[in-house]
Every structure is written in C-alpha cells, then in structure tokens.
Amino acid sequence: MFLDYDLHGVTGGGGEHVAKALARGQYRGVVVVQSTNPVGGPRMVRDLAAASIDTVYAPAFRNYGSERLWRQALEVAGTRGRAA
C-alpha cells in the first residue's frame, strides 16, 4: 500500500487516520509512506512500525538524485511483499 500523510491536499493531514486504521486492523502487508510532509510522514512511519507493520519511508522525489532513492524503496517494498 502507498500512503501519503497529506490526503486532504492543501489543508494537510488525513493519512494518519488511514495509518491508525491499518494498525487497528493488524495490516500485514508492506506500507510505503511517500509523504514529503516533514512532520507527518516520519510520524506515520514510526506509528506503523510500532504496530509491527512493515514500513518503507520513500518521500516523493522533488530534486535530482532522489528518484534513485524512490526506486530503491519501491524495490525493497516489492521484495518484502513477495516474502510475505
């Protein structure tokens, strides 16, 4: 699953509600947090990891070089998803 913190667009937030629902439901897949929100994104990663959910933090790329990191995160998520 790909999850962004700012699901409500310019007003921000929303993704944290999805993350909490995943934790309550004991989601067993891989979650790729793609948020560039400097506070909300990392907080969601911590909350999901605390619920023992396999989480990859891959902020959407916005500058040169970060596309490589994004592709690497997708590769890791795919590998983890196949192992589940």
N, CA, C and O atoms as a printed pandas DataFrame, in Angstrom:
     atom_number atom_name residue_name chain_id  residue_number  x_coord  y_coord  z_coord
0              1         N          MET        A               1    0.845   -1.161    0.000
1              2        CA          MET        A               1    0.000    0.000    0.000
2              3         C          MET        A               1    0.898    1.234    0.000
3              4         O          MET        A               1    1.912    1.282    0.697
4              5         N          PHE        A               2    0.509    2.223   -0.789
5              6        CA          PHE        A               2    1.214    3.505   -0.799
6              7         C          PHE        A               2    0.374    4.490   -0.015
7              8         O          PHE        A               2   -0.833    4.599   -0.232
8              9         N          LEU        A               3    1.012    5.209    0.900
9             10        CA          LEU        A               3    0.273    6.102    1.787
10            11         C          LEU        A               3    0.979    7.448    1.890
11            12         O          LEU        A               3    2.192    7.523    2.085
12            13         N          ASP        A               4    0.194    8.499    1.757
13            14        CA          ASP        A               4    0.693    9.864    1.902
14            15         C          ASP        A               4    0.038   10.471    3.136
15            16         O          ASP        A               4   -1.110   10.154    3.449
16            17         N          TYR        A               5    0.753   11.332    3.832
17            18        CA          TYR        A               5    0.180   11.987    5.003
18            19         C          TYR        A               5   -0.873   13.009    4.585
19            20         O          TYR        A               5   -1.945   13.079    5.187
20            21         N          ASP        A               6   -0.577   13.791    3.568
21            22        CA          ASP        A               6   -1.432   14.897    3.170
22            23         C          ASP        A               6   -2.506   14.463    2.172
23            24         O          ASP        A               6   -2.485   14.876    1.013
24            25         N          LEU        A               7   -3.423   13.649    2.616
25            26        CA          LEU        A               7   -4.510   13.193    1.748
26            27         C          LEU        A               7   -5.557   14.272    1.532
27            28         O          LEU        A               7   -6.347   14.195    0.591
28            29         N          HIS        A               8   -5.565   15.281    2.401
29            30        CA          HIS        A               8   -6.548   16.360    2.280
30            31         C          HIS        A               8   -6.018   17.536    1.454
31            32         O          HIS        A               8   -6.559   18.640    1.521
32            33         N          GLY        A               9   -4.968   17.299    0.685
33            34        CA          GLY        A               9   -4.438   18.356   -0.171
34            35         C          GLY        A               9   -3.824   19.498    0.602
35            36         O          GLY        A               9   -3.035   19.279    1.521
36            37         N          VAL        A              10   -4.183   20.716    0.237
37            38        CA          VAL        A              10   -3.552   21.901    0.825
38            39         C          VAL        A              10   -3.832   22.047    2.310
39            40         O          VAL        A              10   -3.067   22.707    3.014
40            41         N          THR        A              11   -4.906   21.448    2.805
41            42        CA          THR        A              11   -5.182   21.559    4.240
42            43         C          THR        A              11   -4.390   20.542    5.038
43            44         O          THR        A              11   -4.311   20.644    6.263
44            45         N          GLY        A              12   -3.802   19.562    4.365
45            46        CA          GLY        A              12   -2.925   18.588    5.012
46            47         C          GLY        A              12   -3.656   17.542    5.829
47            48         O          GLY        A              12   -4.866   17.615    6.042
48            49         N          GLY        A              13   -2.880   16.563    6.281
49            50        CA          GLY        A              13   -3.409   15.512    7.145
50            51         C          GLY        A              13   -4.260   14.492    6.419
51            52         O          GLY        A              13   -4.404   14.529    5.197
52            53         N          GLY        A              14   -4.811   13.596    7.183
53            54        CA          GLY        A              14   -5.692   12.573    6.648
54            55         C          GLY        A              14   -5.057   11.197    6.621
55            56         O          GLY        A              14   -5.696   10.206    6.974
56            57         N          GLY        A              15   -3.812   11.133    6.205
57            58        CA          GLY        A              15   -3.127    9.849    6.128
58            59         C          GLY        A              15   -2.949    9.192    7.479
59            60         O          GLY        A              15   -2.890    7.967    7.577
60            61         N          GLU        A              16   -2.863   10.006    8.526
61            62        CA          GLU        A              16   -2.691    9.436    9.863
62            63         C          GLU        A              16   -3.903    8.599   10.272
63            64         O          GLU        A              16   -3.773    7.644   11.038
64            65         N          HIS        A              17   -5.069    8.955    9.764
65            66        CA          HIS        A              17   -6.282    8.174   10.070
66            67         C          HIS        A              17   -6.222    6.803    9.398
67            68         O          HIS        A              17   -6.639    5.798    9.974
68            69         N          VAL        A              18   -5.707    6.778    8.191
69            70        CA          VAL        A              18   -5.543    5.512    7.480
70            71         C          VAL        A              18   -4.510    4.650    8.204
71            72         O          VAL        A              18   -4.712    3.447    8.373
72            73         N          ALA        A              19   -3.405    5.262    8.631
73            74        CA          ALA        A              19   -2.357    4.529    9.346
74            75         C          ALA        A              19   -2.906    3.926   10.640
75            76         O          ALA        A              19   -2.596    2.782   10.971
76            77         N          LYS        A              20   -3.709    4.682   11.361
77            78        CA          LYS        A              20   -4.302    4.160   12.605
78            79         C          LYS        A              20   -5.242    2.995   12.317
79            80         O          LYS        A              20   -5.268    2.018   13.065
80            81         N          ALA        A              21   -6.016    3.095   11.234
81            82        CA          ALA        A              21   -6.928    2.005   10.867
82            83         C          ALA        A              21   -6.132    0.751   10.487
83            84         O          ALA        A              21   -6.529   -0.363   10.826
84            85         N          LEU        A              22   -5.014    0.933    9.786
85            86        CA          LEU        A              22   -4.172   -0.207    9.429
86            87         C          LEU        A              22   -3.617   -0.878   10.685
87            88         O          LEU        A              22   -3.568   -2.105   10.776
88            89         N          ALA        A              23   -3.204   -0.066   11.644
89            90        CA          ALA        A              23   -2.674   -0.610   12.901
90            91         C          ALA        A              23   -3.756   -1.354   13.677
91            92         O          ALA        A              23   -3.507   -2.438   14.205
92            93         N          ARG        A              24   -4.949   -0.780   13.747
93            94        CA          ARG        A              24   -6.051   -1.451   14.460
94            95         C          ARG        A              24   -6.425   -2.767   13.784
95            96         O          ARG        A              24   -6.745   -3.749   14.454
96            97         N          GLY        A              25   -6.382   -2.780   12.466
97            98        CA          GLY        A              25   -6.744   -3.968   11.710
98            99         C          GLY        A              25   -5.611   -4.970   11.569
99           100         O          GLY        A              25   -5.771   -6.009   10.928
100          101         N          GLN        A              26   -4.465   -4.661   12.167
101          102        CA          GLN        A              26   -3.289   -5.520   12.122
102          103         C          GLN        A              26   -2.896   -5.865   10.682
103          104         O          GLN        A              26   -2.659   -7.026   10.348
104          105         N          TYR        A              27   -2.834   -4.847    9.854
105          106        CA          TYR        A              27   -2.452   -4.996    8.445
106          107         C          TYR        A              27   -1.116   -5.719    8.355
107          108         O          TYR        A              27   -0.193   -5.396    9.102
108          109         N          ARG        A              28   -0.996   -6.677    7.469
109          110        CA          ARG        A              28    0.218   -7.479    7.357
110          111         C          ARG        A              28    0.955   -7.303    6.039
111          112         O          ARG        A              28    1.882   -8.058    5.745
112          113         N          GLY        A              29    0.560   -6.322    5.243
113          114        CA          GLY        A              29    1.279   -6.049    4.010
114          115         C          GLY        A              29    2.395   -5.049    4.263
115          116         O          GLY        A              29    2.730   -4.745    5.408
116          117         N          VAL        A              30    2.956   -4.549    3.189
117          118        CA          VAL        A              30    4.004   -3.533    3.249
118          119         C          VAL        A              30    3.356   -2.182    2.976
119          120         O          VAL        A              30    2.543   -2.055    2.061
120          121         N          VAL        A              31    3.713   -1.177    3.764
121          122        CA          VAL        A              31    3.225    0.177    3.551
122          123         C          VAL        A              31    4.409    1.047    3.127
123          124         O          VAL        A              31    5.416    1.121    3.831
124          125         N          VAL        A              32    4.280    1.702    1.977
125          126        CA          VAL        A              32    5.280    2.658    1.520
126          127         C          VAL        A              32    4.733    4.042    1.815
127          128         O          VAL        A              32    3.773    4.487    1.186
128          129         N          VAL        A              33    5.347    4.721    2.774
129          130        CA          VAL        A              33    4.938    6.080    3.118
130          131         C          VAL        A              33    5.692    7.011    2.183
131          132         O          VAL        A              33    6.916    7.123    2.251
132          133         N          GLN        A              34    4.941    7.682    1.303
133          134        CA          GLN        A              34    5.556    8.515    0.271
134          135         C          GLN        A              34    5.443   10.002    0.577
135          136         O          GLN        A              34    5.682   10.834   -0.298
136          137         N          SER        A              35    5.091   10.336    1.780
137          138        CA          SER        A              35    4.844   11.722    2.145
138          139         C          SER        A              35    6.118   12.545    2.267
139          140         O          SER        A              35    7.126   12.074    2.794
140          141         N          THR        A              36    6.065   13.781    1.774
141          142        CA          THR        A              36    7.172   14.713    1.984
142          143         C          THR        A              36    6.869   15.660    3.140
143          144         O          THR        A              36    7.650   16.570    3.417
144          145         N          ASN        A              37    5.745   15.453    3.812
145          146        CA          ASN        A              37    5.425   16.271    4.985
146          147         C          ASN        A              37    6.502   16.008    6.031
147          148         O          ASN        A              37    6.660   14.868    6.469
148          149         N          PRO        A              38    7.256   17.047    6.446
149          150        CA          PRO        A              38    8.416   16.833    7.311
150          151         C          PRO        A              38    8.078   16.351    8.720
151          152         O          PRO        A              38    8.942   15.803    9.404
152          153         N          VAL        A              39    6.870   16.541    9.151
153          154        CA          VAL        A              39    6.468   16.091   10.485
154          155         C          VAL        A              39    5.573   14.856   10.385
155          156         O          VAL        A              39    5.821   13.846   11.043
156          157         N          GLY        A              40    4.538   14.947    9.561
157          158        CA          GLY        A              40    3.554   13.875    9.463
158          159         C          GLY        A              40    4.085   12.589    8.876
159          160         O          GLY        A              40    3.754   11.507    9.360
160          161         N          GLY        A              41    4.908   12.684    7.833
161          162        CA          GLY        A              41    5.450   11.485    7.195
162          163         C          GLY        A              41    6.253   10.620    8.159
163          164         O          GLY        A              41    5.937    9.443    8.338
164          165         N          PRO        A              42    7.291   11.184    8.784
165          166        CA          PRO        A              42    8.083   10.387    9.723
166          167         C          PRO        A              42    7.260    9.885   10.920
167          168         O          PRO        A              42    7.515    8.795   11.432
168          169         N          ARG        A              43    6.287   10.666   11.360
169          170        CA          ARG        A              43    5.440   10.226   12.479
170          171         C          ARG        A              43    4.624    9.001   12.074
171          172         O          ARG        A              43    4.488    8.059   12.855
172          173         N          MET        A              44    4.078    9.010   10.850
173          174        CA          MET        A              44    3.331    7.847   10.382
174          175         C          MET        A              44    4.240    6.625   10.301
175          176         O          MET        A              44    3.828    5.525   10.671
176          177         N          VAL        A              45    5.457    6.800    9.830
177          178        CA          VAL        A              45    6.408    5.690    9.747
178          179         C          VAL        A              45    6.638    5.104   11.135
179          180         O          VAL        A              45    6.612    3.885   11.305
180          181         N          ARG        A              46    6.860    5.956   12.121
181          182        CA          ARG        A              46    7.078    5.485   13.497
182          183         C          ARG        A              46    5.856    4.758   14.037
183          184         O          ARG        A              46    5.982    3.699   14.651
184          185         N          ASP        A              47    4.667    5.325   13.808
185          186        CA          ASP        A              47    3.438    4.707   14.317
186          187         C          ASP        A              47    3.176    3.349   13.669
187          188         O          ASP        A              47    2.782    2.402   14.350
188          189         N          LEU        A              48    3.390    3.252   12.367
189          190        CA          LEU        A              48    3.185    1.984   11.674
190          191         C          LEU        A              48    4.201    0.944   12.142
191          192         O          LEU        A              48    3.850   -0.213   12.374
192          193         N          ALA        A              49    5.456    1.359   12.278
193          194        CA          ALA        A              49    6.491    0.434   12.736
194          195         C          ALA        A              49    6.202   -0.030   14.167
195          196         O          ALA        A              49    6.434   -1.194   14.496
196          197         N          ALA        A              50    5.702    0.863   15.014
197          198        CA          ALA        A              50    5.359    0.500   16.395
198          199         C          ALA        A              50    4.246   -0.540   16.431
199          200         O          ALA        A              50    4.144   -1.309   17.387
200          201         N          ALA        A              51    3.408   -0.566   15.390
201          202        CA          ALA        A              51    2.328   -1.553   15.289
202          203         C          ALA        A              51    2.804   -2.811   14.560
203          204         O          ALA        A              51    1.993   -3.649   14.167
204          205         N          SER        A              52    4.119   -2.939   14.382
205          206        CA          SER        A              52    4.739   -4.090   13.714
206          207         C          SER        A              52    4.305   -4.237   12.258
207          208         O          SER        A              52    4.193   -5.348   11.741
208          209         N          ILE        A              53    4.064   -3.105   11.605
209          210        CA          ILE        A              53    3.729   -3.104   10.189
210          211         C          ILE        A              53    5.002   -2.808    9.410
211          212         O          ILE        A              53    5.706   -1.842    9.706
212          213         N          ASP        A              54    5.295   -3.636    8.417
213          214        CA          ASP        A              54    6.492   -3.467    7.594
214          215         C          ASP        A              54    6.347   -2.170    6.796
215          216         O          ASP        A              54    5.459   -2.048    5.952
216          217         N          THR        A              55    7.218   -1.214    7.069
217          218        CA          THR        A              55    7.071    0.125    6.515
218          219         C          THR        A              55    8.352    0.575    5.813
219          220         O          THR        A              55    9.457    0.374    6.317
220          221         N          VAL        A              56    8.182    1.180    4.655
221          222        CA          VAL        A              56    9.288    1.768    3.900
222          223         C          VAL        A              56    8.996    3.259    3.789
223          224         O          VAL        A              56    7.900    3.652    3.390
224          225         N          TYR        A              57    9.973    4.090    4.141
225          226        CA          TYR        A              57    9.798    5.538    4.024
226          227         C          TYR        A              57   10.443    5.990    2.724
227          228         O          TYR        A              57   11.659    5.880    2.563
228          229         N          ALA        A              58    9.646    6.494    1.802
229          230        CA          ALA        A              58   10.136    6.913    0.488
230          231         C          ALA        A              58    9.445    8.207    0.080
231          232         O          ALA        A              58    8.510    8.184   -0.721
232          233         N          PRO        A              59    9.897    9.338    0.623
233          234        CA          PRO        A              59    9.270   10.608    0.235
234          235         C          PRO        A              59    9.313   10.790   -1.281
235          236         O          PRO        A              59   10.302   10.448   -1.929
236          237         N          ALA        A              60    8.252   11.321   -1.825
237          238        CA          ALA        A              60    8.188   11.568   -3.267
238          239         C          ALA        A              60    9.377   12.421   -3.676
239          240         O          ALA        A              60    9.741   13.372   -2.984
240          241         N          PHE        A              61    9.977   12.074   -4.806
241          242        CA          PHE        A              61   11.183   12.803   -5.191
242          243         C          PHE        A              61   10.845   14.201   -5.684
243          244         O          PHE        A              61    9.869   14.410   -6.404
244          245         N          ARG        A              62   11.673   15.148   -5.278
245          246        CA          ARG        A              62   11.484   16.544   -5.670
246          247         C          ARG        A              62   12.787   17.183   -6.142
247          248         O          ARG        A              62   12.794   18.336   -6.574
248          249         N          ASN        A              63   13.865   16.451   -6.061
249          250        CA          ASN        A              63   15.125   17.034   -6.506
250          251         C          ASN        A              63   15.993   15.959   -7.164
251          252         O          ASN        A              63   15.707   14.766   -7.061
252          253         N          TYR        A              64   17.042   16.395   -7.831
253          254        CA          TYR        A              64   17.936   15.482   -8.539
254          255         C          TYR        A              64   18.522   14.447   -7.576
255          256         O          TYR        A              64   18.969   14.796   -6.484
256          257         N          GLY        A              65   18.521   13.214   -7.968
257          258        CA          GLY        A              65   19.111   12.165   -7.141
258          259         C          GLY        A              65   18.110   11.427   -6.288
259          260         O          GLY        A              65   18.338   10.270   -5.937
260          261         N          SER        A              66   17.001   12.067   -5.943
261          262        CA          SER        A              66   16.052   11.402   -5.069
262          263         C          SER        A              66   15.204   10.375   -5.812
263          264         O          SER        A              66   14.604    9.503   -5.184
264          265         N          GLU        A              67   15.147   10.465   -7.143
265          266        CA          GLU        A              67   14.428    9.446   -7.900
266          267         C          GLU        A              67   15.073    8.080   -7.682
267          268         O          GLU        A              67   14.376    7.068   -7.612
268          269         N          ARG        A              68   16.384    8.048   -7.575
269          270        CA          ARG        A              68   17.104    6.801   -7.294
270          271         C          ARG        A              68   16.657    6.221   -5.957
271          272         O          ARG        A              68   16.431    5.016   -5.849
272          273         N          LEU        A              69   16.529    7.066   -4.943
273          274        CA          LEU        A              69   16.091    6.609   -3.623
274          275         C          LEU        A              69   14.661    6.084   -3.675
275          276         O          LEU        A              69   14.337    5.088   -3.028
276          277         N          TRP        A              70   13.806    6.754   -4.445
277          278        CA          TRP        A              70   12.416    6.332   -4.597
278          279         C          TRP        A              70   12.353    4.951   -5.244
279          280         O          TRP        A              70   11.631    4.072   -4.773
280          281         N          ARG        A              71   13.102    4.764   -6.313
281          282        CA          ARG        A              71   13.119    3.463   -6.995
282          283         C          ARG        A              71   13.660    2.364   -6.077
283          284         O          ARG        A              71   13.173    1.234   -6.090
284          285         N          GLN        A              72   14.668    2.710   -5.287
285          286        CA          GLN        A              72   15.235    1.742   -4.347
286          287         C          GLN        A              72   14.186    1.338   -3.308
287          288         O          GLN        A              72   14.072    0.158   -2.975
288          289         N          ALA        A              73   13.434    2.287   -2.803
289          290        CA          ALA        A              73   12.393    1.983   -1.819
290          291         C          ALA        A              73   11.317    1.086   -2.421
291          292         O          ALA        A              73   10.827    0.169   -1.762
292          293         N          LEU        A              74   10.953    1.351   -3.673
293          294        CA          LEU        A              74    9.954    0.517   -4.334
294          295         C          LEU        A              74   10.467   -0.908   -4.507
295          296         O          LEU        A              74    9.717   -1.873   -4.361
296          297         N          GLU        A              75   11.734   -1.023   -4.815
297          298        CA          GLU        A              75   12.334   -2.347   -4.970
298          299         C          GLU        A              75   12.305   -3.107   -3.645
299          300         O          GLU        A              75   11.964   -4.290   -3.609
300          301         N          VAL        A              76   12.666   -2.423   -2.558
301          302        CA          VAL        A              76   12.635   -3.041   -1.233
302          303         C          VAL        A              76   11.213   -3.457   -0.878
303          304         O          VAL        A              76   10.993   -4.562   -0.384
304          305         N          ALA        A              77   10.257   -2.584   -1.126
305          306        CA          ALA        A              77    8.861   -2.895   -0.816
306          307         C          ALA        A              77    8.396   -4.098   -1.618
307          308         O          ALA        A              77    7.692   -4.956   -1.087
308          309         N          GLY        A              78    8.771   -4.176   -2.870
309          310        CA          GLY        A              78    8.382   -5.302   -3.697
310          311         C          GLY        A              78    8.975   -6.605   -3.198
311          312         O          GLY        A              78    8.302   -7.636   -3.195
312          313         N          THR        A              79   10.223   -6.568   -2.778
313          314        CA          THR        A              79   10.888   -7.753   -2.237
314          315         C          THR        A              79   10.211   -8.200   -0.952
315          316         O          THR        A              79    9.977   -9.391   -0.750
316          317         N          ARG        A              80    9.899   -7.254   -0.092
317          318        CA          ARG        A              80    9.235   -7.595    1.176
318          319         C          ARG        A              80    7.839   -8.150    0.917
319          320         O          ARG        A              80    7.403   -9.089    1.583
320          321         N          GLY        A              81    7.140   -7.562   -0.056
321          322        CA          GLY        A              81    5.793   -8.021   -0.377
322          323         C          GLY        A              81    5.770   -9.445   -0.900
323          324         O          GLY        A              81    4.844  -10.202   -0.610
324          325         N          ARG        A              82    6.787   -9.812   -1.669
325          326        CA          ARG        A              82    6.865  -11.185   -2.198
326          327         C          ARG        A              82    7.188  -12.168   -1.091
327          328         O          ARG        A              82    6.776  -13.327   -1.146
328          329         N          ALA        A              83    7.930  -11.711   -0.075
329          330        CA          ALA        A              83    8.325  -12.608    1.010
330          331         C          ALA        A              83    7.170  -12.872    1.973
331          332         O          ALA        A              83    7.198  -13.851    2.718
332          333         N          ALA        A              84    6.160  -12.011    1.964
333          334        CA          ALA        A              84    5.058  -12.144    2.925
334          335         C          ALA        A              84    4.138  -13.296    2.577
335          336         O          ALA        A              84    3.162  -13.542    3.286
